[in-house]
């Protein structure tokens, strides 16, 4: 008799969605969501807070996202589902936990989508002032809504090439930075490595600066978790998610840490050029047109992230609807197997933002970014806890997993410890404390609503 343990290779649980995403498209979606204006325009903030020692902050945050992605990869390979970490939390900790993390992530993306459309419009208007910001925002929302209403295969191909543009831009920047540091740029002497230790040393603000930057840097890696959501619409989820997790993680680390190393080496941490760090590096070589180019790349980066996040948001609320945690209307799909109502409700706040920008020009974007807060940290924490519970359960039952996170349970626990450290750092900073308290309040409110909903469901079942 065959006594091989059962293998968790179940197909995606939902039947309404397609399975036409390719592995290369899945990989690019992860990159497209994680690499945005936070790298192209916001990386200078971390350098100013910690000096060159911000590299330590990026290494710590990068290690955390590696651990989170390994955990998500293990669960997604065993149970590919568009609800991803929401479904895993439900399996591990119950319906309230699953619905809470699902709704939290959906609300986060809905706000991020609007912020990315508005941010891209503001950047484009700064170099091409033909249309007002609200009009450009409206155009972006209409275009990307239409893209997400097409078949997932067409969407995936569009996102692949869109994200590839960012990847090419970063690779070229890294090549240029290496040539600059090696003194290979004609007429431009190498800045050497002096900026890494000058102006107060490698860590001019000490551990406090590194810690403060760590809280800022952690958000830069947000969005990578969309790989676990999209895995459900690939033909071979177990293989696709394994490849995507490996490639997305190392590419993000190379792109982020490589770029930060070049910037911190070429520009002093006290330089005003860090307001637009990529352009500042290119300007050192006399490429004064670089500011416009980097702005356009940042626009593409934001729109690519918008595209990926709209996909993720629509699939999450579709999954919530499938599980009875959202209105039934959001579970219906078109002939091309696209969850049209889920896409439309996920993009609706973006159109509301257009109206707000007309009424309050220039005052909307910052408020949107403050609303998002630190929700991604909560999602990562729930993912790690879910993986620990489900992995122990699988090992106890003798279930063979198609992809196993190495170093279990110690690496999973290490991820939670790093996450706890980031929370502690966040509470030590007034702005971080406000964001964390807002996020915890939102989580508590969502959990309370879902707890009441579960009680009502139980009551209806009992009475019937």
C-alpha positions, 0 to 999 in steps of 0.5 A: 500500500502507498503510505505517502503523506497527502500533498497540499496542492489543491487548485485555486478554490474559486471557480469564477476566475481564470488561470491565464497569468504567466509566471513572468507576469506574476514576477513583474506584478510583484515588482510593479507594486513594490517599486514606486515613487518611494524609491525614485523620489522618497529614498532621500528621506531615509538617507537624511534621517540616518545618513549612509547608515540607512543601508542598515535600515534597508537591510533590516527591512529587506530581511523582514520582507524576505521572511514574509515572502517566504511565509506567503509563498509557502501558503500560496503554493499549498492553497492558491487563492485570490484572498491569499493572506486573508484566507490563510488567516481565516484557516489559522485563526478563524473567520473574524481574523480572516475578514479583518485582514482582508478588509484592512488590506482592501481599504489600504489599497483603495486609498493607495490607488487614489493616492497613486493616481493623484501623485502621478498626475501632480508629477506629470503636471509639474513637467507638462502643465497642459492639463490640471491635476484633477483632469490628469487624475481622471484620465488615469483612473478611466484608463486603468479601470478599462485595463483592469476590466479586460481579461487577466491575460491582457492585464498581465501583459500590460503590467509586465511591460509597464513594470519592465520600464521601471526595472530598466530605468533602475538597471541603467541607473545602477550601471551609471552609478557604478561607472561614476564611482569607478571614474569612467564618466569623461570629465567627471571625477569619481566621488570615491567613498568619502561621503560614506564616512564624512559629515559626522561619520557613517551613522551621524545620528547614531542608532536613533537615526537608523531606527527612525529611518527603519520605520520609514523604509519598511513602507517602501517594501509594501505591495510585494505581497500581491504575488500571493494574491495573483498566484491563484490566476496562474496555470501552475500556482505552486511553481509560479509562486516559488519562482516569483518569491525568489526572483522578486525578493532578490531583485527588490533587494538589489534594486533598493540597496544598490540604488541607495548605496549609489545615492549615499556614496555620490551625494552627502547626506546633508545635500539638498539634492536628496529631495530628488536623489536619482536626479541629484546623482545624474546632475553630478555628471552634468546631466541637467535634463535628468530631473525631467526624465526621473520625474517621467519615470516616477510617473510610470512607477506610480501608474504601474503600482496603481495598476497592480494594486487595483488588480489586488484590491479587486481580487481581495474583495472578490474573495471576501464576497466568495466567503460571505464576508462582502456583498454577494454582488462582488463575486460575479464575473464577466465572460472573460472571467474578470470580477467586474463589480469588484473592479468597479467598487475598488476604483470608485474612491479614485473617482471620488478623489478627482472631485475632492481635488477639484474642490480642494486643489493641492490639499488631498494627496498628503491626507490620503497618504496619512490615512494609509498609515502602517496597515501593511505592517499589520498584514505582514504580522498576520501572514507570519502568525498564520504561517506558523499555525498552518505549518505546525498543523500541516506537519502534525497531520503529515501533509507534504507542502509543495513549498516549505519555508526554510529554518522553520519556526525560527525564521518565522519567529525572527520575522515577528521579532523584526516586525515588533522592533519596527512597531517599537521604533514607530511608537518612539516617533511622534508621527509614527505613533500617530500612524500606528494608533490610527492603524490599530484603531482601524483594525479594532473597528474592522474586527468589531464589525466582523465579530458582530457580523459573525454573531449575526450569521450564527444567530440566523443559522441557529434560528433557522 
